[in-house]
Amino acid sequence: MSEMTATRMGVRLRLATLTALAGAWAAAAFFLWTSTKVPDGLHLGGLPEQRFFSASFLRRAEHYEQFGYWLWLGQTVATLVVFALYAWRGARFSRESAAGPIGTGMLLAMLGFALVWLVSIPFTVLSLWWQRRYDQSHESYVTVVFGGWLALAAEFLFLSFAVLVVVGFAKWLPRAWWIPGAAVFVGLAALFTFVSPYLVPDTHALRNPDLRAAAARIAEREGVHGVPVEVQDVDTKDANAFTTGIGSSRKVFLWSSLLDGRFTNREIEVVLAHEYGHQARDHLLKGIAWYALFAFPGTYLIAVAARRRGGMREPAAMPLAILVLVALSFAALPLENAVSRHVEAEADWMALQTTRDPGAMQSLFRRFASTSLGDPSPPTVAYLAFENHPTLMQRIAMARAWHSRQVSPAARG
């Protein structure tokens, strides 16, 4: 067999392998997407926001959120520029280190971690200034910039372990380290999801007896009995809630701003049903599965890029690998947002099915707009790039569509 023939066969084999892997990826993505279900035929577009919000509010909300879009764009560009410079010049730090390959790799990764934090500071300060200007937050600049050390320490530990894994596997499997490496990263993501409820600061038990009883009733209906509800004390007018944890660590957190009297108990029950819906539909576990789908091809691309610096066995490759990681994270954001919006829509539908209170859901999202100064219908580009939830108008429209299906058998099809 000639060398040219062998080369052609090798190329064909690689193409066939990549095609098979791409097909498997698409099949897995299709399965995950379709496992999250919202009824077909819901008309969630075209509902005029002027029917629900005044013209002055819409102008104010649009102006408030536009500044956030520009901040995000500025931080994205600044981050990419800083990491491009770090990838260009950072390799020389490896020549000056006597810590060995693994120790030097950790040092360079920690320097990258510090750069992310430093780049974010001016944008964090500007964001808080804007929120304070619109009376949306009363947090101090010191708290926002230097708070959250427990979560930062956890990220630091996970990053150190990730570098240890990458460099260790790269020494053992120079070209294929990304396969076991990605598997370990998925395991780390699962571990972080499990421990994350214990990293949420400033929390206490839900004290309102009526809401405690409602939470227990909703959890029972959705099949997640025993998942506790806690309150996180925040210093902002924005109202929010979230759930995190898997297995025995699952918890639902309500921001204290949701309980300051601006929202009725019926509206808060919709929030509880939404968050319990995430747990009932295994959205946290599905999120880890989605992470795995992005982690394997992403880690492969990092491995390919790192070969230009000798592979991940060489500490000099770390700055370039971090640049590729950051660039891929930004590139994947619209896809991640689309998945998140799909998941959030199912949780909204679960809340409607559980509470059977579309009026409370509509008033909840109208109040969300007023308390957070959120644009009910953001521009399409902003929607695709930034929004990880359906728009407030889409969520109001879902509540109305649910109501229509209950009163009209024909609409239920």
C-alpha positions in Angstrom: 0.0 0.0 0.0 1.4 3.4 -1.0 1.9 6.2 1.5 -0.6 8.3 -0.4 -3.2 5.6 -0.3 -2.6 5.1 3.4 -3.0 8.8 4.0 -6.3 8.9 2.1 -7.6 6.0 4.1 -6.6 7.7 7.3 -8.4 10.9 6.3 -11.5 8.9 5.4 -11.4 7.0 8.6 -11.2 10.3 10.6 -14.0 11.8 8.6 -16.2 8.7 9.2 -15.4 8.8 12.9 -16.2 12.5 13.2 -19.4 12.0 11.2 -20.4 9.1 13.6 -19.6 11.2 16.7 -21.5 14.2 15.3 -24.5 11.9 14.6 -24.4 10.6 18.2 -24.1 14.1 19.6 -27.1 15.2 17.6 -29.1 12.2 18.7 -28.3 12.8 22.3 -29.1 16.5 22.0 -32.5 15.7 20.3 -33.3 13.2 23.1 -32.5 15.8 25.8 -34.4 18.5 24.0 -37.5 16.4 23.6 -37.4 15.1 27.1 -38.3 18.7 28.2 -41.8 19.2 27.0 -44.1 22.2 26.6 -47.4 21.6 24.8 -47.5 22.2 21.0 -49.7 25.0 19.6 -49.1 27.6 22.3 -49.2 31.1 20.8 -46.6 33.0 22.9 -45.8 35.8 20.4 -47.6 38.9 19.3 -49.1 39.9 22.6 -48.7 43.7 22.8 -46.8 44.8 25.8 -48.6 48.2 25.8 -51.7 46.3 27.1 -49.9 45.5 30.3 -47.3 48.3 30.8 -47.4 52.0 30.5 -45.3 53.8 27.8 -43.2 55.6 30.4 -42.3 52.3 32.1 -41.4 50.6 28.8 -39.1 53.5 28.0 -37.5 53.4 31.4 -37.0 49.6 31.3 -35.6 49.7 27.8 -33.1 52.4 28.8 -32.1 50.5 32.0 -31.4 47.2 30.2 -29.6 48.7 27.3 -26.8 49.8 29.5 -26.5 46.2 30.7 -26.1 45.0 27.1 -23.3 47.4 26.5 -21.6 46.4 29.7 -21.8 42.8 28.8 -20.3 43.5 25.3 -17.6 45.6 26.9 -16.7 42.9 29.4 -16.7 40.2 26.7 -14.3 42.2 24.4 -12.1 43.1 27.3 -11.9 39.5 28.5 -11.1 38.2 25.1 -8.4 40.8 24.6 -6.8 40.2 27.9 -6.7 36.4 27.4 -5.4 36.9 23.8 -2.5 38.9 25.3 -2.1 36.3 28.0 -2.0 33.5 25.5 0.6 35.4 23.5 2.9 36.4 26.3 2.0 34.1 29.2 4.0 31.1 28.0 7.2 32.8 29.2 6.1 32.4 32.8 6.4 28.7 32.4 10.2 29.1 31.6 10.7 31.1 34.8 8.9 28.6 37.1 10.6 25.9 39.0 7.4 24.3 40.2 7.4 21.4 37.7 4.9 20.8 34.9 1.8 20.3 37.1 2.7 23.1 39.6 3.5 25.5 36.8 0.3 24.6 35.0 -1.7 25.3 38.2 0.2 28.6 38.6 -0.7 29.7 35.1 -4.3 28.6 35.5 -4.6 30.5 38.8 -3.1 33.6 37.1 -5.8 33.2 34.4 -8.5 32.9 37.1 -7.2 36.1 38.7 -7.3 37.9 35.3 -11.0 36.9 34.9 -11.7 38.4 38.3 -9.7 41.6 37.7 -11.2 42.2 34.3 -14.7 41.8 35.8 -14.2 44.4 38.6 -14.7 47.6 36.7 -17.8 46.2 34.9 -19.2 44.9 38.2 -18.7 48.4 39.7 -20.4 50.1 36.7 -23.3 47.6 36.9 -23.8 48.3 40.6 -23.6 52.1 40.0 -26.3 51.8 37.3 -28.5 49.7 39.6 -28.0 52.1 42.5 -28.8 55.0 40.1 -32.2 53.4 39.3 -32.7 52.5 43.0 -32.5 48.8 42.1 -29.8 47.9 44.6 -28.5 49.2 47.9 -25.5 46.8 48.2 -22.1 48.4 48.9 -19.3 48.3 46.3 -17.1 46.5 48.7 -19.6 43.7 49.3 -20.2 43.2 45.6 -16.5 43.2 44.6 -15.0 41.3 47.5 -18.0 39.3 48.7 -18.7 35.7 47.9 -15.3 34.4 48.9 -16.7 31.0 49.8 -17.9 30.4 46.3 -14.7 31.8 44.9 -12.7 29.5 47.1 -14.7 26.5 45.8 -14.1 27.6 42.2 -10.4 27.9 43.0 -10.3 24.4 44.4 -12.2 22.9 41.4 -9.9 24.7 39.0 -6.8 23.4 40.7 -8.1 19.9 40.6 -9.1 20.3 36.9 -5.6 21.4 36.0 -4.2 18.4 37.9 -6.5 16.1 36.0 -5.7 17.7 32.6 -1.9 17.6 33.0 -2.0 14.2 34.5 -4.0 12.7 31.7 -2.0 14.6 29.1 1.2 12.9 30.4 -0.5 9.5 30.1 -2.5 10.1 26.9 -0.8 13.1 25.0 -3.4 13.2 22.2 -6.4 11.6 23.8 -6.4 13.1 27.2 -9.5 15.1 26.4 -11.7 12.0 26.6 -11.1 11.0 30.2 -10.5 14.7 31.0 -14.0 15.7 29.8 -15.5 12.8 31.7 -13.9 14.1 34.9 -15.1 17.6 34.2 -18.6 16.3 34.0 -18.1 14.5 37.3 -16.9 17.8 38.8 -19.9 19.6 37.4 -22.2 17.0 39.1 -20.2 17.4 42.4 -20.4 21.2 42.2 -24.2 21.0 41.7 -24.5 18.7 44.7 -22.5 20.9 47.0 -23.8 24.3 45.7 -26.7 24.6 48.1 -24.2 24.6 51.0 -22.3 27.5 49.4 -25.3 29.9 49.2 -24.6 32.6 51.8 -26.9 34.5 54.2 -29.8 32.0 54.3 -32.4 31.1 56.9 -35.5 28.9 57.0 -38.8 30.1 55.5 -40.7 31.6 58.4 -44.1 32.4 57.0 -46.4 29.5 58.1 -48.8 29.9 55.2 -46.0 29.7 52.7 -44.4 26.8 54.4 -47.7 24.9 54.2 -48.1 25.9 50.6 -44.6 24.8 49.8 -45.2 21.4 51.3 -48.5 21.0 49.4 -46.9 22.0 46.1 -43.9 19.7 46.6 -46.2 16.8 47.4 -48.3 17.5 44.2 -45.1 17.6 42.0 -43.6 14.6 43.6 -40.6 16.2 45.3 -41.7 16.0 48.9 -38.9 16.8 51.4 -37.1 19.4 49.4 -36.7 22.3 51.8 -37.2 26.0 51.1 -34.8 28.6 52.4 -34.6 32.4 52.2 -31.5 34.2 51.0 -31.1 37.7 52.4 -30.3 40.1 49.6 -30.0 43.9 49.4 -31.7 44.5 46.1 -35.1 45.4 44.8 -34.9 42.6 42.2 -37.0 39.6 43.2 -35.8 36.1 42.3 -35.7 32.5 43.3 -33.7 29.4 42.3 -33.2 25.8 43.0 -30.0 23.8 43.1 -28.6 20.6 44.4 -29.3 17.0 43.4 -30.4 14.0 45.5 -30.3 14.7 49.2 -28.8 18.2 48.7 -31.8 19.6 46.8 -33.1 23.0 48.1 -35.2 25.9 46.8 -34.1 29.4 47.7 -36.3 32.5 47.7 -34.7 35.9 47.8 -35.8 38.0 50.7 -36.9 40.7 48.3 -39.6 38.3 47.1 -41.1 38.3 50.7 -41.0 42.0 51.4 -44.8 42.5 50.9 -44.7 43.5 47.2 -45.9 40.0 46.1 -49.0 38.2 47.2 -48.9 34.6 48.6 -50.6 33.4 45.5 -47.8 34.9 43.3 -45.1 33.4 45.6 -46.8 30.0 45.3 -46.4 30.2 41.5 -42.7 30.8 42.1 -42.5 27.8 44.4 -44.3 25.6 41.9 -41.9 26.8 39.2 -38.8 26.0 41.2 -40.2 22.6 42.4 -41.0 22.0 38.7 -37.3 22.2 38.0 -36.6 19.4 40.5 -39.7 17.3 39.5 -38.5 17.3 35.8 -34.9 16.6 36.8 -33.7 19.8 35.2 -30.5 19.9 37.3 -29.5 16.4 36.1 -30.4 17.3 32.5 -28.3 20.4 32.9 -25.3 18.2 33.7 -26.1 16.0 30.7 -26.2 19.2 28.5 -22.9 20.2 30.0 -21.4 16.8 29.0 -22.6 17.4 25.4 -20.7 20.7 25.3 -17.7 19.5 27.4 -16.5 16.7 25.1 -16.3 18.6 21.8 -15.1 21.7 23.7 -12.3 19.8 25.4 -11.3 18.2 22.1 -11.0 21.7 20.5 -8.9 22.8 23.4 -6.6 19.8 23.0 -6.2 20.5 19.3 -5.3 24.2 19.9 -2.9 23.2 22.7 -0.8 21.1 20.3 0.6 24.3 18.9 2.4 24.7 22.3 3.4 21.1 22.7 0.1 19.8 24.1 -1.3 20.0 27.6 1.7 18.2 29.0 3.6 21.5 28.6 2.7 24.3 31.0 3.3 26.8 28.2 0.1 25.6 26.5 -2.1 26.6 29.5 -2.6 30.3 28.6 -3.7 29.3 25.0 -6.0 26.6 26.4 -7.6 29.2 28.7 -8.2 31.6 25.7 -9.8 28.8 23.7 -12.0 27.9 26.7 -13.2 31.4 27.2 -13.8 31.9 23.5 -15.8 28.7 23.3 -17.8 29.7 26.4 -18.9 32.9 24.7 -19.6 31.2 21.4 -21.8 28.6 23.1 -23.8 31.1 25.0 -26.7 31.5 22.5 -27.1 27.7 22.4 -27.0 27.5 26.2 -29.6 30.2 26.5 -31.9 28.4 24.0 -31.7 25.3 26.2 -32.3 27.3 29.3 -35.3 29.0 27.9 -36.8 25.7 26.8 -36.3 24.3 30.4 -37.7 27.4 32.0 -40.8 27.2 29.8 -41.5 23.7 31.0 -41.1 24.8 34.6 -43.6 27.6 34.0 -46.0 25.1 32.5 -45.5 22.8 35.5 -46.4 25.8 37.8 -49.6 26.4 35.9 -50.5 22.7 36.1 -49.9 22.7 39.8 -51.3 26.0 41.0 -54.0 26.2 38.3 -53.8 30.0 38.8 -53.0 31.8 35.5 -54.1 35.1 37.0 -51.4 34.9 39.7 -48.8 34.0 37.1 -49.7 37.0 34.9 -49.6 39.4 37.9 -46.4 37.8 39.1 -44.6 38.5 35.8 -46.0 42.0 35.5 -44.7 42.7 39.0 -41.4 41.1 38.1 -41.1 43.7 35.3 -41.8 46.6 37.6 -39.6 45.5 40.5 -36.6 44.6 38.3 -37.1 47.1 35.6 -37.0 44.3 33.1 -37.8 44.9 29.4 -40.9 42.8 28.8 -39.9 42.3 25.1 -36.2 42.8 24.6 -34.7 43.2 21.1 -34.2 39.9 19.2 -30.4 40.1 19.3 -30.4 40.7 23.0 -33.0 37.9 23.5 -30.8 35.4 21.7 -27.5 36.5 23.3 -28.5 37.3 26.9 -31.9 35.9 27.8 -31.9 32.5 29.5 -35.6 32.7 30.3 -38.6 33.4 28.1 -39.4 37.0 27.9 -41.9 38.3 30.4 -44.5 38.8 27.6 -44.0 35.2 26.5 -44.5 34.0 30.1 -47.7 36.1 30.4 -48.9 34.7 27.1 -48.3 31.2 28.3 -50.5 31.8 31.3 -53.2 33.1 29.0 -52.8 30.1 26.7 -53.1 27.7 29.6 -56.3 29.5 30.7 -57.7 29.3 27.1 -57.1 25.5 27.0 -59.0 25.0 30.2 -62.1 26.9 29.1 -62.1 25.8 25.5 -62.0 22.0 24.8 -61.4 22.8 21.1 -58.2 24.6 22.0 -56.9 21.6 23.8 -57.2 19.6 20.5 
